[in-house]
Amino acid sequence: MKFSQCFLALAAIIATVSIAQASEAERVNQQWQQCVLAAVDSFPHNGGYYTGARPNDTFKKTAWKGLHQAYKMTLADQRPVLDLQLAQPSFCSSATYCALIKALLIWDNEHKISREAWLAMKPFVGIVDNMNPQGYYQSDGEGFWGRMNGNGPAIAVLIHELKAGFNFTGYRGAKTDACKETPTERYLTDDEWRNHPVWQQAMPGDFMKIFWNRDDDSGAIVGDNGVKGDLQEHGHSVIFMGIDSDGFVTYWSSNGPGENPAEMGYSMGRCDKTKIQRVVFTRITNPEKFDNVKKMPPKHVNQYIYDLNGKKHSTTKELKKHTGIK
């Protein structure tokens, strides 16, 4: 779906928002939403899906090295150049990170984001250069890239930290007693979930964290507690593109791995709402707040996101607290 098509869809959604949702829907920076869609439109198609830490016979370089090469900035530059042809192969959170950076570059024609903030947004992936002489590697929750790449509602937490927008969520509930957070928690029917208000509130250009609905109920889980044999999070970081004529959710990301990951990567995806068990949407309304990233050095830790990578799971209450959702 091209930017022009998405913009028409965006306009249609704005025009049909219900009165009950009007106060929330008014918090829309239409210029920014258009920048996100224009950023998505600028990506190459596919390019390979790969999450591995080392090159192999299929992929001669990793997505991590691709990110490092794509974010072109020296200590003398005021802002980066993002070469998306180099950001291949990719995986879901590297795709949404690159889309965010590209959208910021499109939006920031008045240079509201400082050089120091752009420097802090560079992904530190363990490669030594003039900007990263220590060879820092940012784990989940560390610095800007580590927040973008984290488990759970990582982007939502980052945006709440920066005060750059707001988040909203929908949760279908857990199927099994083992995954229920309260004894009275109910699993919504297909019709109830398909008609949940969260889908009406979402708009093309919103960032979206999908927690998949799986038969083992692991879609209810937020984070990874590092315990072998326990159910863990199974999710996808994407940009919401709308609801199609079949009522399916459409989104853009790096999609994979599939049977042939070399032919996957940057692309549109779609799924029935019932394939999703939990969703967190992030809407950026104040992109100028990304200048606050200058206060987020490479190893600055968000403990909540850091702990979701092998230390603990999160409750829905904790998720809402750290994302500012009432």
Secondary structure, DSSP 8 states (H G I E B T S, - for coil): --HHHHHHHHHHHHHH--GGGHHHHT---HHHHHHHHHHHHTS-SEE-B---SS--SS-SS-HHHHHHHHEE--TT-SS-EE-TTTS-SB-HHHHHHHHHHHHHHHH-TT--S-HHHHHHHS--BS--BTTBTT--B--TTBHHHHHHT-SSSHHHHHHHHHTSEEEEEEE---SSGGG-SSTT-----HHHHHT-HHHHH--TT-EEEEEE--TTSGGG-EEE---TTS----EEEEEEEEE-TTS-EEEEEEE--SS-GGG-EEEEEEE-GGGEEEEEEEEES-GGGGGGGGGS-TT-B-HHHHHTBTTEEE-HHHHHHHHT--
